[in-house]
Amino acid sequence: MYVLIAFLTPLLHALSCIVDAHFSNNIFKKIPSLVFYATISNIIIIPFLFFFGTPIIPPLEILAILFIIALIEVCYQIPYYHALRNIDTSIVVALFSLGKITIPVLAYFIVNEKLSLMQYLGFGIILLSTFLLNFDIKKLKINIAFFLMLVVSLLLSLSSVLSKYSLQSVDFVTVLFWGSLFATSICLSLLLLPKYRTDIVSTFPQYKKRIKLFLSNELLNQGGTLAGTIALAHLPVLAVKSIGSSQSIFTLLLGFMLYKIFGNRFKENLTSQEVIKKLISFTAIIIGINMVLL
């Protein structure tokens, strides 16, 4: 049962990423406006938090850390949405795996923690697979999405570390409450800048028209995170992380199904050659992640 729950995380997050790609490629021309509306939609989770407890006012140190986490949660979306415009959605999802190798690598440089030969091999497999997915052999250059998602992965890794530190002092309800509140406040501050305010106001009808999709997307994202949390409480960490790394394959399969239903609305190359290339690379990335996490 808990294995099935664990599979909900990559499934729901895959659907969320497909919706993100639709917003970025088809609805909003300017990414700051998309970040604004995507972030303020996060406020939907606040009422549900009170089912699990009441948030408190944390110490100033923790409050400052929660603000940094919120700032990261807002800022990472900019390179993320740019990446979704430059390459297929399933490949962007696969590039999230870059974040899974940053922690042991940072541990090596910061505390001189040695990696095993198996971990080095896994590290190499992940890098090679993501490189091949993003390398244009005709132009002999790597897609900018690789570097954008490297930034995203580093930011999210830092956010995870700071969240874990915060959870040592306050409960998850407080972390999520203040994080959502700060992130919304940061985005609302964009309205003070005429450069961004004009486009945000002009695209409000687009948001209003699709507000149900925005809120549904947020529920997909939060539902996937909740499923992962429940699975972690009953399954080994390695098992949950391994299952989670299948998200790119889910994205590809769901992209194919949506293509059959809605046509070519989503950014995904589904030619036989590309699908085979992706499946081989995604499988190699999953193997590499398991080797690094050993």
Buried (B, 14 or more C-beta within 10 A) or exposed (E): EBEEBBBBBBBBBBBBBBBBBBBBBEBBEBBBBBBBBBBBBBBBBBEEBEEEEEBEEBEEEBBEBBBBBBBBBBBBBBBBBBBBBBBBBBBBBBBBBBBBBBBBBBEEEEEEEEBEEEBBBBBBBBBBBBEBBBEEEEEEEBBBBBBBBBBBBBBBBBBBBBBEEBEEEBBBBBBBBBBBBBBBBBBEEBEEEEEBBEBBEEBEEBBEEBEEBBBBBBBBBBBBBBBBEBBBEEBEEEBBBBBBBBBBBBBBBBBBEBBEEEEEBBBBBBEEEBBEBBBEBBBBBBBBBBBBBE
